[in-house]
Amino acid sequence: MFIVSLPYAVLHGGYWAIVAMVGIAYICCYTGKILVDCLYEVNEEGQLVRVRYSYKGIAREVFGQKWGGKIVTSAQLIELLMTCILYVVLCGDLMIGSFPTGPIDARSWMMLCGVLLIPCGFLKNLHHVSTLSFWCMVAHLAINIIILAYCVGNAANWAWSKVMFRIDIIEFPIALGIIVFSYTSHIFLPTLEYNMVDRSKFTCMLNWSHITAAIFKALFGWVGFLTWALDTEEVITNNLPNPTFKGFVNIILVVKALLSYPLPYYAAVEIIEVTFFRGKPKTTFPSVWALDGELKVWALAIRVLVVVFTILMAISIPHFAILMGLIGSFTGTMLSFIWPCYFHLKIKAGKLEWGDIIYDYFVIFLGFLFGIIGITTSFYSLVQAFKIGLPF
């Protein structure tokens, strides 16, 4: 969904942003492989046996039973809820881009789009979520084709000389966070690998998915920037010159954002319910499920409150690119760079080649570097953005 901001990353990072889109894909592919490798141990017969079943299970092995699960659960919950918030912010940006002179401002559009998300609180299982995600994918493919076709159609006016090797010290770390965030999928990889019909194809799948993503994202970001150069907006579709055409594309993207929301929302709610609401003695609070298998009324209220919380947060922090850069720099670097390598070094200690050890430490160093610089610059940019004040 967030590739619509990749041309904006090229605006502030030039060719280095394009290099980062490829390089970060390579690193995330590697850390995805070693994360899944941490799920397995060699038994007495020399066979690989799956002894762990989740990211949380690996963390418990390394950080301890008491804190390991809590640390990863917190990071996952932050990542998922912030993703939900981003979808609401994106809806507001797209609608105000379509109707810039209308009577409704961006925050009001966020509230209106948020009302449409209230029924997510009544989702019962992943079957319904997967149906919504399928139509989200259809809308996604249509938008990508439309935008790329428009950019290629204007190839005669491409601003080749505007793609620079210089870096905007303040803005580029935010762009880097956006790129990292666009590749964050590690919290889903253990479940994905477990549910594959042929798990031996996992590495092949991961290689080709990241190769494809790297090529497409680098191409999309580069071509999008060449088309609009220094006028490139945070959300590239807002650059479309024809109001009718822009409105059509943006409304499709709003539909896609609304259809994308249920997946991270459902995953976040599931984490909340499993962590806090399974009944005593497992958890402090009672179970959310009644004896007939239906959600209790107060549990539905909690789910709806989670939707409302994401809407209120979106209204309070209506800065799409900065917020995405902050998430990527914080949870993205932890989940995709630092922790997989650290877990690999701990769980596979004594079994790794020197080259693997050095590369793991190098990725950890990059993770801390990207994270610290990205968080610092994102907070600075948020402070500057909030100086204009909020209208309430």
N, C-alpha and C positions, 0 to 999 in steps of 0.2 A: 504493500500500500504506500509506503513512504518513499518510493523511488521518485515521486513527484517533486521531492526536494533535492535530488541529486544534482541537477543542473545548478542549483543554488550553491551546492558544495564546490562545484567547479569554479563558480564565480569568485570564491574566496581562496581557493587552493590551486587553481590552474591545473597544470599537468600533474602536480603532486597529488591532487585529489583523485585524478584518474588512476595514478599509480597505486594510491591507497585502496581504491575499490578492488583492484586485482590482488594486491598484497594482503589485505585483510581477509579476502576470500580464501587465500591459500592458508593463512594462519588458522582461521576458523574451521577450515576443513581438517587441518591437522589436529587441532584441539578436540574436535568432534570425534575423531578416530581414537585418540588416547583416552578420552572420557569413557567411551564404550569399552575400550580395552580394560579399564579399571573395574568393569563389571565381572570380569572373568579371572579365574585362577586355574593353574595346571594341577590336575589331581595326581594321585600316585601312579596312574597308568599313562601319564603323559598327555592326557586329553584336556582340552579347555572346557571348563565347566562354569556356567553362569552362577555366581554365588551372591551377587547383588542385583537389585532390580530397579534402581532409580538413582537420580542425582543425589537425593537425600540419603540413600543408603551408602553411597560412596563417602559423603561428607561425614556420616556417623562413624565410619571406619577410621577416618583421618582425624577429625576434630573431637571425637568422643560421642558416646551415646546421648549425653545430656545436652550438649550444645550444637553438635553437628547438624542435626535435623532442623533446629530452630534457626540457625544462621542461614542455611540454604532456603528454608521456607520463607524467611523474611525477604531475602533477595528476590525470590520468585514472585512473591506477592506484590512487592514494589514494582517489579518489571511489568507484571500483568495489569495491575491497576493503572499504572502510568500509561500503558498502551491504550487502555480504555479511555483515559482522559485525552490522549492525543487524538483519538478518533473523533471525539466531540469537538475539540478545538479545530480540527481539520474541517469538520462540517461547517463551522462558523466562518472560517477563512474562505471556503469555497462559495458559500452563499453570499457573503458580502462582496466577493469578487464578481459574482454574477449580477448582483443588484447594488452597486456602490452608492447610488443616489436615492435608494429607497428609504422608507420611514423606519426600517428595522435595522439596528446596529448588529455587529458581530456577536456580541454576548447574547442578545435576544435570539438570534438565529441558533446559537448553541442550546439555549433553553428549549426552543421549539423542537429542534432535532432530538434533544434529550427526552422529551415527552414520548417520542416514538420508540425510545429504547426501554421504557418502563416495562413492557410485556416480557422482556428478557428475564425478569424475575420469576416468571412462571415456567421457564424451560425445565424439563424433567430429565432429559438424557441427551447424550451426544448425537443420537440419531437426528434430532431436530436441528442441532447445531451444525451438523455436517451438511444438511440440506441447504441451510442458509449460506454456508461456506462455499458450496458448489456454485450457487448463483453469484456469489461474490467473485469467484474465479472467472466466471463468464464475463462479468462487467469489467474485471481487471484486464482481461485479454483485449476486449473491445477498445478500452481507453488507450492501452499501449499502442495498438495498431493505429488508432486515429491520430494520436500525438506524433508518433514517428512519421506517419505519412505526411502530416502537415509540415514537419521540420524538413523532411527530404524534399518536399515540394517547393520549399524556399531555399534550397541549397545554393542558388545563384547569389543570395544575399548573405551567406554565412560570413561571420566576422572571424576569419582565421587568425588574424593578428592579435585578437583580444585574449586568446588563451595564453596565459603567462606562466613563467617559471617562478615568479615571486609568490610569497605567501603573506596573507593578512594575519599578523600575529594574534590579533584579538579574535577574528572571525573564523580562521581556519581550524583551530581546535574544536569549535562547535561543529563545523562541517565534518571533522573527523569523527566526532561522536555520532553524528547522523549516519555516517557510513558504517561504523561499528554496530549501531542499533539495527541497521538494515540486514545484518547477517546473524543476529542473535537468535539462535534456534536450539541451543544446547539443552535447555530444560525439557525439550520434547524428545531428544534423541534416544535416551534409554528406552522409552515406551515405544518409539517408532521401530527401533531395532528388534525389540522383543516381539512385536506383532508382524514382522516380515515373514512371509512364507518360506523364503530361503535367506537365512541370516548371513550366509557366506557372501551374499551380494551387497551387504551393507556398505563396505568400503567403496565398491564400484559406484553405487548409488550416490554416496556422499561426494565422490570425486566429480562425477558428471553434473550433479546438481550445483555444485559450487563453481565449476568451470562455466556452466551455462549462465549462472547468476552474475559472475564476474564480467563476462563478455557483454551481457545485456545491460548491466548497470553502468559499466564504463561507457558503452556506446550511447545509452540514453542520456547520461549526464553530459557527455561531450557534445552530442548533436543538439541537445536542448540549449546548452549554453551558446553554441555557435549561432543558433537561430536568433536569440535575443540579447546576447552579449551582456553588457553592463546593466541592462534593464531587467535582467532575470529576477523574477519574484521568488519568494520562499516556496510557494506552490506554483509550479510551472504553468499549470493550466490558466492561471490568472493573467498570463501574458498574451493569451489568444486575443487578437485585435477585434474580431467580429463579435459584438455583444451577444447576438443570438447563438452563434456557434459556441462561444465560451460558456454561455448559460447552459446549453445542452450538455456539453462535456462535463461541466462542474456538477450538474444535477446527477449525472450518471455516477460521478465520483462520490457524491454525497450518499447515494444509494449503496455504493460499494462500501463506504465507510460504515454505514449503519449495519450492513450485512457482515462486516468484519468484526464488529464489536462483540457479538455473542461468544465467539471462541475464547478470547482472553478473559472475558467476563465470567463465563462458565467455569473456566479453569481456576480463576481467582476465588470464586464462591466455593468451589469444591475444596480448595485448600483451607479456606476459613472454616468450613463445616467439619472437615476431617480433623483439623487441629483443635477446634474449640467445642464442637457440638456433636459428640458421639455418645454422650451419657456417661455417668459415673460407673466404674472408677477410671475409665479411660481418659475422660476429660472432665473439666470442672462443671461445664454446662450440660443440660439434658440434650438428648438426641433431637435432631430437627425432623426426624421421620416418625410418623404415627404407626400404629400396629398394622394398619391396612396398606402400608407402603406409600402413603401420600404425605406430602410436606405439611407440617403443622402451620397454622395461620400465622403465628408469630415468626416462624422461619421464613415465610413468604415476605413478611414485613421487613426482615433483615435483608433479604435479597433485593427488595425494592430500594431500601436505604443505601445499599452499595451503589446502585445505579444513580441515585440522587447525589451521593457523595462524589462520584466521578464528574457529574454535571457541574456541581458547585466548584470543584477544583478547576475544571476547564474554564469556567467563568472568571475565576480568580487569577489564573495564569494563562491568559490568552495569547501566548507567544509560541507558535508552533515549532519553528526551527530551533529556537533556544531550548525549549523544553525537551525536544527530541535529542538534541546534542547533550543535554545534561543527563538524560537517562542512559544514553549510549556510553557516556564517559564514566558513569557510576556503576550501575548493575551490569551493563553490557561488557565492560572490561573485566569485571569480576567473574561473571558466569562463562564468558567465552575465551578469555585469555588467562587470567591468573589462576583461578581454582582448578581447571582441568590439568594444567601443567604441574601445579603443586600436588594435586592428588596422584598424578602419574609418578612423580618423583618419590612420594611416600609409599604408595602401595606396591610399586614395582622396584623398590630399592634393592640394589644388588643384582638386578636382572637387565639393566639398561646399558647400552653402549655409551661411550664417552660423548659421541656426537649427539645422541639423543638427550643426554643430561645437559650439555651446553645449550642446545636449542631450546629446551624447556625453560632454562634460566633466562635465556634471551627473550622469550615470549613473555615471561613474568615481568621482566624489566620493561618491555614495551607496554604491557598492560598498566603498570604503575605510572609510567611516563604519560601515556595517553590519558589515563584516568585523572591524575592530579592536575595536569595542565587543562584538560577539558572541563573538569568540575570548577576550577578557579575562574576560567574565562566565561563559562556559562553563567555562574553566579554574578560575575561582574556585569555581563550583558543584561541579565534579568533586573539587576538593580538600576541600570541605566534605563531600561525599558519602563520600569515602574515609576520613574521620575515624572512621567506624564500623568500619573495618577489613575485611579479607577473611578468610574462614574457611579459610585454608591458609597 
